[in-house]
Amino acid sequence: MLGDRRANELWYMFDETTLYHVGPELEQAFTDIETALGDGWERAIFDAWMAMAATSDYPHNFIEYVTPIKGPLAVLSKAQLGVFDTYYRPGGRGIVNAFADFAQGVLYDPRRERPVHTMNGNPPPGYHIWFIFMRSMMLLDISRHRWERMAPVNAMAWALQTIAKPTQTEVKEPLPRQVVVREAVKWLPRSVRQLDRDFLSYPLPEGMS
């Protein structure tokens, strides 16, 4: 195992909880989301948000869209925050570092077939999908303040992964510290409304390649 041990454990258990060994309550929540949004529901909510967030009716149009899945989103929120809180203090620096390590591809975990904990794909769509789910939870007042603090961290990771271009099969050298600090200073203070505009740029942050 390479990289920070606690960060490795966080992302291992996050996948265990939300992907590989999903409990009955969360599994039902995923089923309910699929029933409401249809097959390919991650793509459906992505397409809906990208279209609606660019209009003058936003966020009211998107609130109407996600209101039918408020119950399942509350279950998902509880599961994800529960994993974070097991390993890091809410609002602390540790979770920021864990996201930065994840984005750079420096966490090697031999327990996985693809042993590097990082977002799949280059460029990865996952940061957009996650932001849209975070935004849904905020707008429906599901642990709103927690997700308001997490959304800029997710955006920072999106930018860092754009620079690092990691894979899930080969561990990377960390980016220079000044690059990580620069992106943290740029993204972490951003408001949710600023991030709404930022994430309309797809697949990369505006001005980055």
N, C-alpha and C positions, 0 to 999 in steps of 0.2 A: 504494500500500500504506500502510495506517495502523496505528498501534500498534507494539509491540515487534517488531523484525524477526526476532529469533531465535524468539520465541514463534510468529510467523506461520509460520516455516519448520518448526518442530516439528509444528504441527497439519496443515500441508500434507502433510508426509512421513508423518505418522501415517495420514492417510486414504489416501495413495498406497499405503502398505504393507499396510494391513489391509482396504481397501475397494475401491479403484479398480483397482489393478494388483497383485493378490495373487500372490505367487510360488507355484510348484508345491507346496512343502512345506506352506505355510499353507493353500493351497486344499484339499489333501488332508485337513488337520486339520479344516477346516470340514465337509468331506464326512463325515468319521468322526463328528463330533459330531452331525450331522444323522441319520446312520444309527443312532446310539445313542439319541438323544432324540426323533427324529421330526421331521416338518415343523413349522415354527414353533418351532424349538428354543430361541430366545431367550425366547419366551413360556413355553415348557415349563419351562425352568430357573427362570425368575422365579416361576411358580406353585408349583413344587416347593419352592423356598426359602421363600417367604412362608408356606406351609403348615407346613413342617417346623421353621422357626426359632422358631415360636411354641409348640412342644411340649417336653415334658421329655426327649424322646429326642434332641434336638438337642445337639451337632452330629453324633452318630453316624449318625442316619438320613440326613443329607445327605451325609456321607462315603460311605456305601454307594451313594447315588444317583449321585454324580459319579465314583466310582472307575473305571467303565468308560471314561471319557473322559480319564483321566490323561495318556495319551500325547499326544493332540491339545492338551490344555491346556498341556502343557510347550512345545509348538511355538508356541502363541499367546503364552505368557508371554515366550519368547525374542524373538519378533518385536516385541512392544510395548515391552519393556524396552530392546531394541536401538535403537529410535527415540529413546526418552527419553535414553539414554546418549550418543547421537550429538550431542545439543545441550546437555545439562546434566549436571553432576556428580551422581552418585547421592546422595540425601540432602541436597542443597544447597537454598538458598533459591530458586534460579532456577526450578526446576520448580514450586514453590508459586506463584510469580508468574505463570508461564505458565498454570496452571490458573485462577488468579483472573482473568486477562485473558480467557481462553476463556469463563468463566462470565458475565462482564459484557457480552460481545459487542462488545469494543472493537478486535478484530483484523480489519481489512479486507484482503482478499487478492483482487485482481482476476483471479487465475488460476482462480478457481472461479465456476461459474455462479451459485451462491448464495455471495456473496463474504465473508460474515462467518463466521469460525471460532467456532462455539458449538454447544452440544448442541441437536439438533432438538426442537421441541415446547415448548409452555408450558402446563402444566408438562411437562418432559421426562422420559420414563421411562429415559433412557440411564444416568443416574447409578446408579439401582437395578440395572440389568442389569450395569453394570461392577462395582459392589460385589460382586454375587453371583459373578461370575467371579473377582474378586480373592479372595473368601472361599474359593471352590473351590480355588484354587491354594494358598492358605495351608494349608487342611485336608489337602491331598494333598502338602504339603511341597515345592511347586514354587516356588523362589525366595521362600520364606515370609517372610523378614525384609524383603525388598524390598517385597513387597505389603503387609506390615503397616505400613510407613511410607507407602505410597501411599494406602491406604484412607482415612485422615483427610483427605488432600488432596482426594480425590474428594468426600468429604462436605462439606468447606468449599465446593467449587465448586457442589455441589447447593444449598446455602443461598444463596450469592451469586446464582446464576441465579434462584432463587425471588424474590429482591428486585429484581434488575435487569430481569427479563423481556425479554431480548433476542430478536431474530429473526436469521435467517440472511441477510437481505436488506438490512438497514439498520444501519449502525454506530451504536453507542450512545456517549453520554458516560460516562466512568468514574463509578462510584459514589463518594461522598465517601470520602476515605481512612480516616476514622474508622470507617466502616461495614465496610470491608474488614478493617481491623485487628481490629475487634470480632468478626467471624465467624471470623477466623483464630485468635484467642485462644480462642474457644469450641470450635472443632472440632479443631484440630490436636493437642491433647494427648489426645484420646479414645482409649481402648483399643478393640481389635477387638470385644470383647464388648459394650462400650457401643454401638458402631456397629451391631452385630447388632440391638439394641433400637431404635436410631434409624431404621434402614431398614425396620423393620416399619411405620413410618408412611409411607403412600403416598397421593398422589403428592408431598406436600410435607412438609418437616420439621415435627414436632409443634409446634403453637403459631404457625406461620407461615402466611401467606395471600397 
